[in-house]
Amino acid sequence: MPGFEVHSSRVVLEAGFLTVRESVVGTPDGDEITRIVVEHPGAVAVVPVDADGAVVLVRQYRVATGGDLLEVPAGKRDVADEPSERTAERETEEEIGMRPGRLVRLGGFWNSPGFCDEFTDVFLALDLEPVAERHELKAEERHMTIQRVALDDVADLIRGGLIVDAKSIIGLTLAHAHLRESP
C-alpha cells in the first residue's frame, strides 16, 4: 500500500528454518509502528487423487495442536532454488510413496499474513504411480498413516471437524472445484 515504508529492521531470533524479525514501519500519516514478522521459506500442499477418484491423505501428530490431524501431504520449500512443482513431487513421494504423473497448480495463499510471510502453493497430483523406494521418514512422519477418502465425502469431513487445517481445507476445496469443472 502506498505510504508505508520500513524504516529499520533487525533479526530478533533465528530458530531452525524460521527467522523472527522486528521492523519499524512508517505509516502514510507519519506515525511509526513496530511489527514482528516470522520469516518462513514457504510451503507446498498437494492433493493427490488416485485412479479411483479417492484423495490420499495423511494422519500425523502435530505438536502445536496437541494431537493428530488428517491432512493433505505438504512440506516446506527448504531446498534452495527448488521450484515449487519439484517440492510438491518430492513431498508426495516421501509422504505417500506415490509419484505424480501430472501436477496442476490450483492456487496459493498466505498462511497468516498478520505476522508471517509463509506462502503456500497448492497442487493437484494426478496419474499417481508407486515409487520403487521411499525415502526414510523423519520424526513424526515415521508414525504417519495414509488414509484414502472419496472426494465427495470431503465436505462432510470438513463440516464435521475431522479435517481442520487450512491448507487441507483450501487444497481439497480447490481440487474438488477443479475436477468438477474439468472434462
C-alpha positions in Angstrom: 0.0 0.0 0.0 1.5 3.4 -0.9 2.9 5.4 2.0 4.1 2.5 4.2 7.9 2.2 4.4 10.1 0.0 6.5 12.5 2.4 8.4 14.5 -0.2 10.2 14.6 -4.0 10.7 16.5 -6.4 12.9 16.6 -10.1 13.5 15.3 -11.0 16.9 15.6 -14.8 16.7 16.8 -17.4 14.3 15.3 -20.8 15.1 15.9 -23.6 12.5 14.2 -22.7 9.3 12.4 -19.7 10.9 13.6 -16.1 11.5 11.8 -13.6 13.7 12.3 -10.0 12.6 11.2 -6.8 14.3 10.6 -3.9 11.9 9.7 -0.3 12.5 7.4 0.9 9.7 6.4 4.4 8.8 2.7 4.9 8.1 1.1 7.2 5.5 0.1 9.7 8.2 3.6 9.9 9.6 3.4 7.6 12.6 5.7 4.7 13.2 4.6 1.3 14.2 6.6 -1.8 15.3 5.7 -5.1 13.8 7.1 -8.6 14.4 7.3 -10.9 11.3 8.1 -14.6 11.3 10.0 -15.3 8.1 9.3 -18.8 6.6 10.7 -20.4 3.4 7.2 -21.1 2.1 5.5 -24.4 1.6 3.5 -26.6 -0.8 0.3 -28.5 -0.2 -0.6 -31.4 -2.5 -4.0 -33.0 -3.1 -3.2 -36.5 -4.5 -6.2 -38.1 -6.3 -5.8 -41.8 -7.2 -7.3 -43.6 -10.2 -10.4 -44.5 -8.3 -11.1 -40.8 -7.5 -10.1 -41.0 -3.9 -8.0 -38.4 -2.2 -4.9 -39.8 -0.5 -4.5 -38.1 2.9 -2.1 -38.5 5.8 -2.8 -38.5 9.5 0.1 -37.2 11.6 0.8 -35.9 15.0 1.2 -32.1 15.3 2.8 -30.9 18.5 1.3 -27.4 18.1 -2.3 -28.8 18.2 -1.6 -31.4 20.8 -2.9 -34.2 18.6 -3.0 -35.7 15.2 -4.6 -34.2 12.1 -5.9 -35.6 8.8 -4.2 -33.6 6.1 -3.1 -33.4 2.5 0.6 -34.1 2.0 2.6 -30.9 2.4 6.1 -29.6 3.2 8.4 -26.7 3.5 10.2 -25.2 0.5 13.5 -25.8 2.2 15.7 -26.9 -0.7 17.5 -23.8 -2.2 16.3 -22.8 -5.7 13.9 -25.9 -5.9 10.8 -25.0 -8.0 7.6 -25.4 -6.0 6.5 -28.1 -8.5 9.6 -30.2 -7.6 8.9 -29.7 -3.9 5.3 -30.9 -4.5 6.6 -34.0 -6.3 9.2 -34.7 -3.6 6.7 -34.3 -0.7 4.1 -36.6 -2.4 6.8 -39.3 -2.9 8.1 -39.0 0.6 4.7 -38.9 2.4 2.5 -41.3 0.5 5.0 -43.3 -1.6 3.5 -42.2 -4.9 4.9 -40.1 -7.8 2.5 -37.8 -9.6 2.4 -38.2 -13.3 0.8 -34.9 -13.6 0.7 -31.8 -11.4 -1.8 -29.0 -11.7 -1.2 -25.7 -9.8 -4.6 -24.8 -8.2 -3.5 -21.6 -6.5 -1.7 -20.3 -3.5 -2.3 -18.4 -0.2 -0.6 -16.5 2.6 -1.0 -18.7 5.7 -1.1 -16.0 8.4 -0.3 -12.6 6.8 -0.8 -10.7 10.0 2.5 -11.9 11.4 4.1 -14.4 9.0 5.4 -14.3 5.4 4.7 -18.0 4.7 3.2 -18.6 1.3 1.8 -22.0 0.3 1.4 -23.2 -3.3 -1.4 -25.7 -3.8 -1.2 -28.5 -6.3 -3.4 -31.3 -7.5 -1.5 -34.6 -8.2 -2.9 -37.0 -10.7 -1.8 -40.2 -12.5 -0.1 -41.5 -9.4 2.4 -44.2 -9.6 4.1 -46.1 -6.7 7.7 -45.2 -6.2 10.2 -48.0 -6.2 11.8 -47.0 -2.9 10.5 -44.5 -0.3 12.9 -42.1 1.5 13.3 -42.7 5.2 10.8 -40.6 7.0 11.9 -38.4 10.0 10.4 -37.7 13.4 6.6 -37.6 13.4 6.4 -38.6 9.8 7.6 -42.1 10.7 4.3 -42.6 12.5 2.1 -41.1 9.8 -0.7 -43.2 8.4 -2.2 -43.0 4.9 -6.0 -42.7 4.5 -8.0 -42.7 1.3 -11.2 -40.7 1.3 -13.8 -40.2 -1.5 -13.5 -36.7 -2.8 -17.3 -36.3 -2.5 -17.0 -37.1 1.3 -14.5 -34.3 2.0 -17.1 -31.5 2.6 -18.7 -33.7 5.3 -15.3 -34.3 6.9 -14.6 -30.6 7.0 -18.1 -29.7 8.3 -17.8 -32.5 10.9 -14.5 -31.1 12.2 -12.4 -34.1 11.0 -10.3 -32.0 8.6 -9.5 -28.8 10.3 -6.2 -27.4 9.0 -6.3 -24.5 6.5 -4.0 -25.9 3.8 -6.1 -29.1 3.6 -9.4 -27.3 3.5 -8.2 -24.9 0.8 -6.5 -27.6 -1.2 -9.4 -30.0 -1.1 -11.9 -27.3 -1.9 -9.9 -26.1 -4.9 -9.3 -29.7 -6.1 -13.0 -30.6 -5.9 -13.9 -27.5 -7.9 -11.2 -28.1 -10.5 -12.2 -31.8 -11.0 -15.9 -30.9 -11.3 -15.1 -28.3 -14.0 -12.6 -30.5 -16.0 -13.9 -32.9 -18.6 
